[in-house]
Amino acid sequence: MPRIEGYAIISRNGMIANADGSFPAALRIDADQRFFRAAVRRADATAHGRNSGLEELSRKRVVLTRRIASLDKHAASAESILWNPAGAAFADACKRLQLGPEDTIAVLGGTDVFGLFLDIGYDTFFLSCTEVDLPEGRPVFPGAGRPQEVLSRHGLALHARQSLDTEGQVVLETWRRA
């Protein structure tokens, strides 16, 4: 099984998207975008829902979907697959992409995807926290609770906190398996 790393930028109240699922312009902060894109480039693969992918940044991708029974080829990329977690185990998806314990998979979201990988088990979760107000939106994780509380309940502990920019717009929290 590869190392699993999550990446999300959140509003003050833990939202990652507008209510319609679109990414809010207010959360597109240059310092976080640089950090995020560099991290995803280093990853061996990404996992995401259909709205969260960055095709140009990843050679191998696992696109989560409910539209297939288990696993299938991705029409847009020979090195990417479609995966329905209800029909196949994550280990099967990793095997299909030839991902092993020396590899890293970056989980990019959305809400249901982030929630699913809580149960599979993140090794590290990078949570970029902003002071942006997003009163109506989609939370980083399904259900109730602040993202930090959810991560803690799932066996991760805050390892480090650092500002990504000189203006203090984004504080990066690094959560690791305790």
C-alpha angles and dihedrals in degrees: 000000000000125000109272119219124179125207125194139151114208140192122238089274097046101263123147099183144016118270090266091054096253119135110252117236089224090067093052096096116168097226092052092044090055092049093045097047093047091050094048091049089056093050119095092220143356133226121203148134121264094273098046104059128120101197095182093058104052135056095194122038137179108204112195116220142159092210096088133050100241124319131357142160117273110241094217099050135031091209095051132079140197114233131192106194090203090064105035138026122250088243088061091053090049091049091051090054092041093240116161138177092282091060131083127219118199114213110212103178158194117210098271092044092050089049094050092053091052086070095040088052131253116224090197134004121197109205115188107201123201137179091233114133114230105163095171115043151095118293123232091240129029118255132019131324139068113287091246091055091049092050091049092050088054096056102268124125131199106261103172142357124201139161113247094201140032092241092060093235093135129036114191116215116196113205119191136186105272 
